[in-house]
Amino acid sequence: MHRKKKEKARTDFYKDPFEFVKGIFTKEKSGFLKTSKDQVEEHLRTIFTDEKKDEPIVVPTDIPPISSPQHQFDISPPKLSEVKQAVKKARSASAPGPNGVPQQELSKKAKKENEAAVEASYTVSEIIAKARKPFKEGKFIKKCLLLAASKVCPEKNDQFSKISLSANTVAERISDLSCSLCEKAKYFCAYSVALDESTDNTDTAQLAVYVRGVNDNFEVIEDLLAVIPMHGQTTAQEIFRLLCGAIEDAGLPWKRFAGITTDGAPSMTGRKNGLVALVQRKLEEENVEEAIALHCIIHQQALCSKCRRFDNVMPVVVKCINHIRSRGLKHQQFRAFLEEIESEYEDVLYFTEVRWLSRGNVLKRFFELRAEVKAFMEKDGMAVPLLSDSKWLMDFAFLVDITQELNVLNKKLQGQGQLVSAAYDNALMDVGTPFSGEKYADAIMKLQEEFDRRFADFKTHRATFQIFADPFSFDVQDAPPVLQMELIDLQCNSELKVKFREVSGNTDKLGQFLRELPPTFPDLSRMFKRTMCLFGSTYLCEKLFSTMNFNKSKYRSRLTDKHLQAILRVSTVSSLKPNVSQLCERKCCQVSGSKE
C-alpha cells in the first residue's frame, strides 16, 4: 500500500509539479501550516518569476525504455580489496599529492629518479670493471658519493642513497653489460676468430676467443667472444669443441665464417688433427667455403727475429747486466756511478729471454752506456776485454740496429682494429735491405729467407690482400676468375677511382667508400667483407691475458669463470658500447635501500 502511494505521488509530480507542491503545503493534516490555500498560491507565484511557471512540465515521450538488468545487483558490503582499488583510483593523475602536486607528476618524478639510480649503478659498475677493481669497491665508492653529496648538494642525498653498489649488484651489473655487448655479433655478414691459450694464476688453462666481424655497413667490430677455462687436457679436439660451443652460443652461423688466426702451437696448426684442420673439416661438412687460416703475424716476426742469435754478443751483455743488477749493493753503486759521471741514463735495463724482442731496448741502452759499464766493471775488478774489441763492437752495433728495426715492426703489427692487409705490408716492407760487409749481408739474407718461410700462409692470399689494398691498380689477369669482370668494371669507373684515392689509408673512410659501392659489385663486396674481418695476429688475446692475470690475482683467486669472462669482456672491448638505457628498461628499477 505504501509503495503504491509513493508511485502515485511521483506520477502527480511529473504531471503538474506546481500543483503538487501547493498540495503539500496546504494539507491540513500537517498540523504546522495555518495558511489558507489562496495565500500559499500567492506566495508561490511571487517566488516563481518565470513567465511559463503556469505551464505544466511536459514529460518527455522519447526516452528509450530501460531494459531490465541481466544480473541481480550486488548489494553486499564491499570487500577490503575493492576498497583499496577504489582508493587507488581516487589517487589518480588529477588527485593532488601531499604537497598539492598531482599524483601522476609525483609518480613520474619517482620513476625518473629510480631509473637514474639504476643507470648510475650500471655506469659505476662498468668503471669498476675497466679499472680492474674488486666488486666490493662499489660499497666504498657509494660512501664517497654520499659524503660528497652531503657537502655539495644535501637536498639530493636521498637520490644518491638509492644507487645500489653492493658487491652482488656490481657483479650482476657487469654480467648484464657483458651480455649486452654480444648482441651486435648476430648481425655480422662475415666474421673470423683469433684464439690463444694461456695459464692463469691458479694454473688453470684459459682459452681466449676473439671475434672480428663486418656488418652490411662495412663496420668492423671486434669483441671478446669467450674466455673458457680448460680444466682437462688442452688437445686440439677439446679446443675445437669449446670453439664450436662459443660460436653457437653467440648465434653465429658457420656459413659466414671467413678465417681463423692462431699461434704456432702443434695443437693449433697440425695438418691432420690440429685445430685449423678440424675447423676446415667442419666447414666442408657445412658446405661452406674454406676459411683463411693464418699464423699470428707477430709470432712469425718474433720467430724470424730469433733466427740469427749472435751468440758472441748476447752472453757478454747478459753477464754484465746480471752482475750489476742481481746484487743490491752493486746495483746501487752502479746507479751512483752513473749519477756521479752525469750519464744520460740512470740505469741499465733488465733482460728476459722469454720476451726476446725486449732485447732491442736492452741492447740499445747497454750500447749507449758501454763506456760507463766498461769503467765500472774494471773498477769492480771484473774487466770485460770484449768491450774494447772493435770487431765485437761491430757485431754488437749490428745487432742493436737489427733488433731496433724489428721492435719498430713489432709495434706496427700490434693494436686493435688493424687490417690484415696493412699488417702484411708492414711485415714484408723493405726486408733484405743491402748492407755493406759480407758477414752482415749473409745474416740479413738468412733473415729474409726466414721471413719468406714463416709468412708462406700470408703469401698464399697475397692477391686477395693486394686487391683489397688497391683494387684500381691490381692486374686483372692475376685476380681470381670470379672477380675479373667486376674488377674491370670497377677500374673503368673514374668517379669511384677518385673517391678511393681520397680515402686511401684511412680505415674509417674506406668503410664509407665500400658502403657506397654500387650493388653491381656483389662478389667484390663479399671479398672485401671477408678480408676486413680477418685477424692478422692474436695480439688481443695476449693483451687479454695480461688483464686476466691482474684481475684473477692471488687476492681474487676465487673469482668465478662467469664473472671473470664478464669482467674481461667489459674491460677490454673498445669498439662497442653497452646499451645502458635498454638494460634499465628491462630492469624493474629496484633501487638500494641502504643509506650507507
LODO-227336 format. One line per field, with one value per residue (C-alpha): residue number from 1; residue in three letters; y, x, z. Coordinates in steps of 0.5 Angstrom, whole numbers, plus 500, padded with zeros to 3 digits. Layout:
N
num	c(NUM; ...)
residuo	c(ALA; ...)
north	c(Y; ...)
east	c(X; ...)
up	c(Z; ...)
END
This chain:
596
num	c(1; 2; 3; 4; 5; 6; 7; 8; 9; 10; 11; 12; 13; 14; 15; 16; 17; 18; 19; 20; 21; 22; 23; 24; 25; 26; 27; 28; 29; 30; 31; 32; 33; 34; 35; 36; 37; 38; 39; 40; 41; 42; 43; 44; 45; 46; 47; 48; 49; 50; 51; 52; 53; 54; 55; 56; 57; 58; 59; 60; 61; 62; 63; 64; 65; 66; 67; 68; 69; 70; 71; 72; 73; 74; 75; 76; 77; 78; 79; 80; 81; 82; 83; 84; 85; 86; 87; 88; 89; 90; 91; 92; 93; 94; 95; 96; 97; 98; 99; 100; 101; 102; 103; 104; 105; 106; 107; 108; 109; 110; 111; 112; 113; 114; 115; 116; 117; 118; 119; 120; 121; 122; 123; 124; 125; 126; 127; 128; 129; 130; 131; 132; 133; 134; 135; 136; 137; 138; 139; 140; 141; 142; 143; 144; 145; 146; 147; 148; 149; 150; 151; 152; 153; 154; 155; 156; 157; 158; 159; 160; 161; 162; 163; 164; 165; 166; 167; 168; 169; 170; 171; 172; 173; 174; 175; 176; 177; 178; 179; 180; 181; 182; 183; 184; 185; 186; 187; 188; 189; 190; 191; 192; 193; 194; 195; 196; 197; 198; 199; 200; 201; 202; 203; 204; 205; 206; 207; 208; 209; 210; 211; 212; 213; 214; 215; 216; 217; 218; 219; 220; 221; 222; 223; 224; 225; 226; 227; 228; 229; 230; 231; 232; 233; 234; 235; 236; 237; 238; 239; 240; 241; 242; 243; 244; 245; 246; 247; 248; 249; 250; 251; 252; 253; 254; 255; 256; 257; 258; 259; 260; 261; 262; 263; 264; 265; 266; 267; 268; 269; 270; 271; 272; 273; 274; 275; 276; 277; 278; 279; 280; 281; 282; 283; 284; 285; 286; 287; 288; 289; 290; 291; 292; 293; 294; 295; 296; 297; 298; 299; 300; 301; 302; 303; 304; 305; 306; 307; 308; 309; 310; 311; 312; 313; 314; 315; 316; 317; 318; 319; 320; 321; 322; 323; 324; 325; 326; 327; 328; 329; 330; 331; 332; 333; 334; 335; 336; 337; 338; 339; 340; 341; 342; 343; 344; 345; 346; 347; 348; 349; 350; 351; 352; 353; 354; 355; 356; 357; 358; 359; 360; 361; 362; 363; 364; 365; 366; 367; 368; 369; 370; 371; 372; 373; 374; 375; 376; 377; 378; 379; 380; 381; 382; 383; 384; 385; 386; 387; 388; 389; 390; 391; 392; 393; 394; 395; 396; 397; 398; 399; 400; 401; 402; 403; 404; 405; 406; 407; 408; 409; 410; 411; 412; 413; 414; 415; 416; 417; 418; 419; 420; 421; 422; 423; 424; 425; 426; 427; 428; 429; 430; 431; 432; 433; 434; 435; 436; 437; 438; 439; 440; 441; 442; 443; 444; 445; 446; 447; 448; 449; 450; 451; 452; 453; 454; 455; 456; 457; 458; 459; 460; 461; 462; 463; 464; 465; 466; 467; 468; 469; 470; 471; 472; 473; 474; 475; 476; 477; 478; 479; 480; 481; 482; 483; 484; 485; 486; 487; 488; 489; 490; 491; 492; 493; 494; 495; 496; 497; 498; 499; 500; 501; 502; 503; 504; 505; 506; 507; 508; 509; 510; 511; 512; 513; 514; 515; 516; 517; 518; 519; 520; 521; 522; 523; 524; 525; 526; 527; 528; 529; 530; 531; 532; 533; 534; 535; 536; 537; 538; 539; 540; 541; 542; 543; 544; 545; 546; 547; 548; 549; 550; 551; 552; 553; 554; 555; 556; 557; 558; 559; 560; 561; 562; 563; 564; 565; 566; 567; 568; 569; 570; 571; 572; 573; 574; 575; 576; 577; 578; 579; 580; 581; 582; 583; 584; 585; 586; 587; 588; 589; 590; 591; 592; 593; 594; 595; 596)
residuo	c(MET; HIS; ARG; LYS; LYS; LYS; GLU; LYS; ALA; ARG; THR; ASP; PHE; TYR; LYS; ASP; PRO; PHE; GLU; PHE; VAL; LYS; GLY; ILE; PHE; THR; LYS; GLU; LYS; SER; GLY; PHE; LEU; LYS; THR; SER; LYS; ASP; GLN; VAL; GLU; GLU; HIS; LEU; ARG; THR; ILE; PHE; THR; ASP; GLU; LYS; LYS; ASP; GLU; PRO; ILE; VAL; VAL; PRO; THR; ASP; ILE; PRO; PRO; ILE; SER; SER; PRO; GLN; HIS; GLN; PHE; ASP; ILE; SER; PRO; PRO; LYS; LEU; SER; GLU; VAL; LYS; GLN; ALA; VAL; LYS; LYS; ALA; ARG; SER; ALA; SER; ALA; PRO; GLY; PRO; ASN; GLY; VAL; PRO; GLN; GLN; GLU; LEU; SER; LYS; LYS; ALA; LYS; LYS; GLU; ASN; GLU; ALA; ALA; VAL; GLU; ALA; SER; TYR; THR; VAL; SER; GLU; ILE; ILE; ALA; LYS; ALA; ARG; LYS; PRO; PHE; LYS; GLU; GLY; LYS; PHE; ILE; LYS; LYS; CYS; LEU; LEU; LEU; ALA; ALA; SER; LYS; VAL; CYS; PRO; GLU; LYS; ASN; ASP; GLN; PHE; SER; LYS; ILE; SER; LEU; SER; ALA; ASN; THR; VAL; ALA; GLU; ARG; ILE; SER; ASP; LEU; SER; CYS; SER; LEU; CYS; GLU; LYS; ALA; LYS; TYR; PHE; CYS; ALA; TYR; SER; VAL; ALA; LEU; ASP; GLU; SER; THR; ASP; ASN; THR; ASP; THR; ALA; GLN; LEU; ALA; VAL; TYR; VAL; ARG; GLY; VAL; ASN; ASP; ASN; PHE; GLU; VAL; ILE; GLU; ASP; LEU; LEU; ALA; VAL; ILE; PRO; MET; HIS; GLY; GLN; THR; THR; ALA; GLN; GLU; ILE; PHE; ARG; LEU; LEU; CYS; GLY; ALA; ILE; GLU; ASP; ALA; GLY; LEU; PRO; TRP; LYS; ARG; PHE; ALA; GLY; ILE; THR; THR; ASP; GLY; ALA; PRO; SER; MET; THR; GLY; ARG; LYS; ASN; GLY; LEU; VAL; ALA; LEU; VAL; GLN; ARG; LYS; LEU; GLU; GLU; GLU; ASN; VAL; GLU; GLU; ALA; ILE; ALA; LEU; HIS; CYS; ILE; ILE; HIS; GLN; GLN; ALA; LEU; CYS; SER; LYS; CYS; ARG; ARG; PHE; ASP; ASN; VAL; MET; PRO; VAL; VAL; VAL; LYS; CYS; ILE; ASN; HIS; ILE; ARG; SER; ARG; GLY; LEU; LYS; HIS; GLN; GLN; PHE; ARG; ALA; PHE; LEU; GLU; GLU; ILE; GLU; SER; GLU; TYR; GLU; ASP; VAL; LEU; TYR; PHE; THR; GLU; VAL; ARG; TRP; LEU; SER; ARG; GLY; ASN; VAL; LEU; LYS; ARG; PHE; PHE; GLU; LEU; ARG; ALA; GLU; VAL; LYS; ALA; PHE; MET; GLU; LYS; ASP; GLY; MET; ALA; VAL; PRO; LEU; LEU; SER; ASP; SER; LYS; TRP; LEU; MET; ASP; PHE; ALA; PHE; LEU; VAL; ASP; ILE; THR; GLN; GLU; LEU; ASN; VAL; LEU; ASN; LYS; LYS; LEU; GLN; GLY; GLN; GLY; GLN; LEU; VAL; SER; ALA; ALA; TYR; ASP; ASN; ALA; LEU; MET; ASP; VAL; GLY; THR; PRO; PHE; SER; GLY; GLU; LYS; TYR; ALA; ASP; ALA; ILE; MET; LYS; LEU; GLN; GLU; GLU; PHE; ASP; ARG; ARG; PHE; ALA; ASP; PHE; LYS; THR; HIS; ARG; ALA; THR; PHE; GLN; ILE; PHE; ALA; ASP; PRO; PHE; SER; PHE; ASP; VAL; GLN; ASP; ALA; PRO; PRO; VAL; LEU; GLN; MET; GLU; LEU; ILE; ASP; LEU; GLN; CYS; ASN; SER; GLU; LEU; LYS; VAL; LYS; PHE; ARG; GLU; VAL; SER; GLY; ASN; THR; ASP; LYS; LEU; GLY; GLN; PHE; LEU; ARG; GLU; LEU; PRO; PRO; THR; PHE; PRO; ASP; LEU; SER; ARG; MET; PHE; LYS; ARG; THR; MET; CYS; LEU; PHE; GLY; SER; THR; TYR; LEU; CYS; GLU; LYS; LEU; PHE; SER; THR; MET; ASN; PHE; ASN; LYS; SER; LYS; TYR; ARG; SER; ARG; LEU; THR; ASP; LYS; HIS; LEU; GLN; ALA; ILE; LEU; ARG; VAL; SER; THR; VAL; SER; SER; LEU; LYS; PRO; ASN; VAL; SER; GLN; LEU; CYS; GLU; ARG; LYS; CYS; CYS; GLN; VAL; SER; GLY; SER; LYS; GLU)
north	c(500; 505; 503; 505; 512; 513; 512; 516; 522; 521; 521; 527; 531; 529; 532; 538; 540; 547; 544; 538; 543; 547; 541; 539; 546; 546; 540; 541; 534; 537; 541; 546; 551; 556; 559; 559; 556; 562; 565; 560; 560; 568; 567; 561; 566; 571; 567; 564; 569; 565; 567; 560; 558; 557; 552; 545; 541; 536; 529; 527; 522; 520; 517; 510; 504; 502; 494; 490; 488; 481; 480; 482; 488; 486; 490; 486; 490; 492; 488; 490; 489; 493; 499; 499; 499; 505; 509; 507; 510; 516; 518; 519; 523; 529; 528; 532; 529; 531; 538; 539; 537; 532; 525; 523; 528; 525; 518; 521; 524; 518; 513; 518; 518; 511; 510; 515; 511; 504; 508; 510; 504; 501; 506; 506; 498; 499; 504; 499; 493; 497; 500; 492; 493; 488; 488; 490; 497; 499; 500; 504; 509; 509; 512; 517; 519; 520; 524; 529; 530; 532; 537; 539; 538; 536; 536; 531; 526; 521; 520; 518; 514; 510; 508; 500; 499; 492; 487; 483; 488; 490; 483; 483; 489; 487; 481; 485; 489; 483; 480; 487; 487; 481; 482; 486; 480; 477; 482; 480; 479; 475; 474; 471; 469; 469; 465; 463; 459; 461; 459; 464; 465; 459; 454; 454; 454; 459; 459; 467; 467; 474; 475; 480; 482; 486; 488; 491; 498; 495; 497; 493; 490; 487; 483; 478; 472; 468; 466; 459; 455; 448; 444; 438; 437; 442; 438; 440; 436; 440; 447; 445; 443; 449; 454; 451; 452; 459; 460; 457; 461; 467; 465; 466; 462; 457; 460; 467; 464; 467; 466; 464; 466; 462; 462; 456; 451; 444; 443; 449; 448; 441; 439; 433; 434; 441; 446; 449; 442; 441; 448; 447; 440; 443; 448; 442; 439; 445; 446; 453; 456; 454; 459; 463; 460; 465; 464; 470; 475; 478; 471; 470; 476; 474; 468; 471; 475; 469; 466; 470; 470; 473; 469; 472; 478; 477; 473; 478; 483; 479; 477; 485; 487; 481; 483; 490; 488; 482; 485; 490; 494; 493; 496; 502; 503; 503; 508; 512; 512; 514; 520; 522; 522; 525; 520; 521; 514; 513; 505; 499; 495; 488; 483; 477; 471; 470; 476; 476; 483; 486; 486; 491; 496; 493; 493; 500; 502; 498; 500; 508; 506; 502; 506; 507; 500; 498; 503; 501; 493; 495; 499; 493; 488; 485; 488; 486; 486; 485; 492; 494; 490; 493; 487; 485; 492; 492; 486; 489; 495; 491; 487; 493; 496; 490; 489; 496; 495; 489; 492; 498; 493; 489; 496; 497; 490; 491; 495; 494; 495; 494; 491; 485; 487; 493; 488; 484; 490; 492; 486; 485; 492; 493; 486; 485; 492; 491; 492; 493; 487; 480; 478; 482; 482; 474; 475; 479; 475; 469; 474; 475; 467; 466; 472; 468; 461; 464; 468; 463; 463; 470; 470; 465; 470; 476; 477; 478; 483; 487; 487; 490; 495; 498; 495; 500; 499; 491; 487; 484; 478; 476; 476; 470; 469; 470; 477; 479; 482; 486; 489; 491; 495; 498; 500; 503; 508; 514; 517; 511; 511; 519; 517; 511; 516; 521; 515; 511; 510; 512; 505; 509; 513; 506; 503; 509; 508; 501; 502; 507; 502; 500; 494; 492; 489; 483; 479; 484; 487; 480; 479; 486; 484; 477; 481; 486; 481; 478; 478; 479; 477; 474; 481; 482; 475; 477; 483; 480; 475; 481; 484; 477; 476; 482; 481; 474; 475; 471; 476; 475; 467; 465; 469; 465; 463; 467; 473; 473; 473; 479; 483; 482; 483; 490; 492; 490; 492; 499; 498; 497; 501; 497; 500; 502; 505; 499; 495; 500; 499; 491; 492; 494; 500; 497; 502; 501; 501; 502; 509; 507)
east	c(500; 506; 509; 503; 502; 510; 509; 502; 506; 511; 506; 503; 509; 511; 504; 504; 510; 507; 500; 504; 508; 502; 498; 504; 504; 496; 495; 491; 494; 501; 499; 504; 501; 496; 496; 490; 491; 490; 496; 500; 499; 500; 507; 509; 507; 511; 517; 517; 518; 518; 513; 512; 511; 504; 505; 506; 512; 511; 514; 519; 516; 522; 526; 528; 526; 531; 532; 532; 539; 541; 544; 542; 545; 550; 548; 553; 558; 565; 571; 578; 581; 575; 576; 584; 582; 577; 582; 588; 583; 582; 589; 589; 593; 588; 589; 593; 599; 602; 605; 599; 603; 599; 600; 602; 607; 610; 610; 614; 619; 620; 620; 626; 630; 630; 632; 637; 640; 640; 643; 649; 649; 651; 656; 660; 660; 663; 668; 670; 671; 675; 679; 680; 678; 674; 666; 667; 670; 662; 661; 667; 665; 658; 661; 665; 659; 654; 660; 661; 653; 652; 657; 656; 648; 645; 638; 640; 643; 637; 638; 645; 643; 638; 645; 646; 653; 654; 658; 653; 650; 656; 657; 650; 651; 658; 655; 649; 654; 657; 651; 649; 656; 655; 648; 651; 655; 649; 649; 655; 656; 663; 667; 673; 676; 683; 685; 690; 691; 695; 695; 692; 695; 691; 695; 688; 689; 684; 682; 681; 677; 676; 671; 672; 666; 664; 656; 652; 655; 662; 663; 669; 667; 672; 669; 671; 667; 669; 674; 674; 677; 680; 681; 683; 687; 689; 688; 686; 680; 678; 680; 675; 669; 670; 670; 664; 660; 662; 661; 654; 652; 653; 649; 654; 653; 658; 656; 659; 666; 672; 678; 682; 688; 692; 699; 704; 703; 702; 695; 693; 697; 697; 696; 691; 689; 690; 685; 685; 685; 679; 675; 676; 673; 667; 666; 667; 661; 657; 658; 662; 668; 674; 677; 683; 688; 693; 699; 700; 704; 707; 709; 712; 716; 719; 721; 724; 728; 731; 734; 740; 742; 749; 751; 758; 755; 749; 752; 757; 752; 747; 753; 755; 748; 747; 753; 750; 743; 743; 746; 743; 750; 753; 746; 746; 754; 753; 747; 751; 757; 752; 750; 757; 759; 753; 751; 745; 741; 740; 741; 741; 735; 734; 734; 729; 730; 722; 721; 726; 724; 725; 733; 732; 731; 736; 742; 741; 741; 747; 751; 750; 753; 758; 764; 761; 760; 767; 770; 765; 767; 774; 773; 770; 775; 771; 774; 771; 776; 771; 768; 775; 775; 773; 770; 766; 763; 761; 757; 754; 752; 749; 745; 743; 740; 737; 733; 731; 728; 725; 722; 719; 716; 713; 710; 707; 704; 700; 694; 686; 682; 688; 687; 691; 693; 696; 700; 702; 705; 709; 712; 715; 716; 724; 726; 733; 736; 743; 749; 756; 760; 759; 758; 752; 750; 749; 746; 741; 740; 738; 733; 730; 729; 726; 721; 719; 719; 715; 710; 708; 701; 700; 703; 698; 693; 697; 693; 687; 690; 693; 686; 683; 689; 688; 683; 684; 692; 692; 693; 686; 690; 692; 686; 681; 677; 670; 673; 676; 669; 667; 675; 675; 668; 671; 677; 674; 669; 673; 669; 670; 677; 678; 673; 678; 684; 681; 680; 686; 690; 684; 680; 674; 673; 675; 669; 665; 667; 666; 659; 657; 660; 654; 650; 653; 660; 657; 663; 668; 664; 663; 671; 672; 668; 671; 678; 676; 674; 681; 685; 693; 695; 693; 695; 688; 689; 696; 693; 687; 692; 695; 689; 686; 693; 691; 684; 685; 691; 692; 688; 682; 683; 676; 673; 668; 669; 663; 665; 672; 669; 664; 670; 675; 669; 667; 674; 678; 672; 673; 669; 663; 659; 654; 646; 645; 639; 636; 638; 635; 628; 629; 630; 625; 629; 630; 634; 638; 635; 642; 644; 651)
up	c(500; 502; 495; 491; 495; 493; 486; 485; 489; 484; 478; 480; 481; 474; 471; 475; 480; 482; 484; 487; 492; 493; 495; 500; 503; 504; 507; 514; 517; 517; 523; 522; 517; 519; 512; 507; 500; 497; 501; 499; 492; 492; 496; 491; 485; 488; 489; 482; 477; 471; 466; 464; 471; 470; 464; 466; 465; 460; 461; 455; 451; 447; 453; 451; 455; 461; 460; 466; 469; 467; 473; 480; 483; 489; 495; 499; 503; 499; 501; 503; 496; 493; 498; 496; 489; 490; 494; 489; 483; 488; 488; 480; 476; 478; 485; 489; 493; 500; 497; 493; 487; 482; 484; 477; 477; 483; 480; 474; 478; 483; 477; 474; 480; 480; 473; 474; 480; 476; 470; 475; 478; 471; 470; 476; 475; 468; 471; 477; 471; 467; 473; 475; 482; 486; 486; 494; 491; 490; 497; 498; 492; 495; 501; 498; 493; 500; 503; 497; 496; 503; 502; 495; 495; 501; 498; 494; 499; 498; 491; 492; 497; 492; 488; 489; 489; 494; 491; 489; 485; 482; 480; 477; 473; 470; 467; 464; 461; 458; 455; 452; 448; 445; 442; 436; 434; 431; 425; 422; 415; 415; 421; 424; 430; 434; 439; 444; 451; 457; 464; 470; 477; 479; 474; 470; 463; 460; 452; 450; 443; 440; 434; 429; 424; 419; 418; 412; 413; 413; 420; 423; 430; 435; 441; 446; 444; 450; 456; 457; 463; 461; 467; 463; 457; 452; 446; 439; 440; 446; 444; 438; 442; 446; 440; 437; 443; 444; 436; 437; 444; 440; 435; 429; 423; 420; 413; 415; 418; 414; 418; 424; 427; 432; 435; 432; 437; 434; 437; 433; 427; 426; 419; 420; 428; 429; 431; 424; 420; 425; 423; 416; 416; 420; 414; 409; 413; 413; 405; 407; 403; 406; 411; 411; 416; 419; 424; 428; 425; 431; 433; 426; 426; 433; 431; 425; 430; 433; 427; 428; 435; 435; 441; 441; 443; 448; 453; 455; 455; 460; 464; 465; 467; 472; 475; 476; 478; 481; 487; 491; 493; 486; 483; 488; 487; 479; 480; 484; 479; 473; 477; 479; 472; 470; 465; 460; 463; 471; 470; 465; 463; 466; 460; 460; 455; 455; 451; 446; 443; 449; 448; 443; 448; 453; 448; 446; 453; 454; 448; 450; 457; 454; 456; 463; 464; 462; 467; 473; 471; 471; 478; 481; 479; 473; 467; 460; 455; 449; 451; 448; 442; 435; 432; 437; 438; 430; 432; 438; 434; 428; 433; 436; 429; 427; 434; 434; 427; 429; 435; 431; 426; 432; 435; 428; 428; 435; 436; 435; 429; 425; 418; 416; 409; 413; 418; 412; 408; 415; 416; 409; 408; 406; 408; 406; 405; 403; 408; 407; 409; 407; 414; 416; 409; 410; 416; 413; 407; 412; 416; 409; 408; 415; 413; 407; 410; 416; 412; 407; 409; 408; 401; 399; 400; 397; 391; 396; 400; 395; 391; 398; 399; 392; 387; 382; 381; 381; 375; 373; 370; 377; 380; 381; 375; 379; 381; 374; 371; 377; 377; 370; 371; 378; 375; 369; 374; 374; 379; 384; 383; 385; 391; 393; 392; 397; 403; 402; 408; 413; 415; 417; 411; 407; 410; 408; 401; 401; 404; 398; 393; 388; 388; 381; 385; 389; 389; 391; 396; 399; 398; 402; 408; 409; 408; 413; 418; 419; 425; 423; 430; 437; 440; 443; 446; 449; 452; 455; 459; 462; 464; 466; 471; 474; 476; 478; 482; 489; 492; 488; 486; 488; 482; 478; 471; 469; 473; 470; 463; 464; 467; 461; 456; 459; 461; 454; 449; 446; 439; 443; 448; 452; 451; 459; 457; 454; 460; 465; 461; 462; 470; 475; 477; 484; 488; 494; 501; 504; 507; 507)
END
